[in-house]
């Protein structure tokens, strides 16, 4: 997945931050996958705290 992001950014004109519509779509898909992963991690941490497997982070 990281390689896909590199390919998108390598093809973009980063000086002006111009992405093609295809690149924008690819980046949006990658960001969605990333956000879903963060949500899954937060849910798992919450469940582990509820079960007493780990201490709360704060």
C-alpha positions in Angstrom: 0.0 0.0 0.0 2.8 2.4 0.8 4.3 1.8 -2.7 0.9 2.8 -4.2 1.0 6.0 -2.2 4.6 6.7 -3.4 3.5 6.1 -7.0 0.7 8.6 -6.6 2.9 11.2 -5.1 5.8 10.6 -7.5 3.4 11.3 -10.4 2.0 14.4 -8.9 3.4 17.9 -9.4 4.2 18.5 -5.7 5.4 22.0 -6.2 1.9 23.0 -7.0 0.2 20.0 -5.3 -1.6 19.0 -8.5 -3.1 15.5 -8.6 -4.9 14.0 -11.5 -8.4 12.8 -10.9 -7.1 9.2 -10.9 -4.4 10.1 -8.4 -6.9 11.9 -6.2 -9.2 8.9 -6.3 -6.3 6.5 -5.4 -5.2 8.8 -2.5 -8.8 9.0 -1.2 -9.0 5.2 -1.2 -5.7 4.9 0.7 -6.8 7.5 3.2 -10.1 5.6 3.8 -8.1 2.3 4.4 -5.8 4.2 6.8 -8.8 5.7 8.7 -10.5 2.3 9.0 -7.2 0.9 10.4 -7.0 3.7 13.0 -10.6 3.0 14.0 -9.9 -0.7 14.3 -6.9 -0.1 16.5 -8.8 2.3 18.7 -11.6 -0.2 19.1 -9.2 -3.0 19.9 -7.5 -0.8 22.6 -10.8 0.1 24.1 -11.8 -3.6 24.3 -8.5 -4.6 25.8 -9.0 -1.9 28.5 -12.5 -3.1 29.2 -11.3 -6.7 29.6 -8.5 -5.6 31.9 -5.8 -6.8 29.6 -4.0 -3.4 29.5 -4.1 -0.2 31.5 -5.8 2.9 30.0 -3.3 4.9 28.0 -4.0 8.1 29.9 
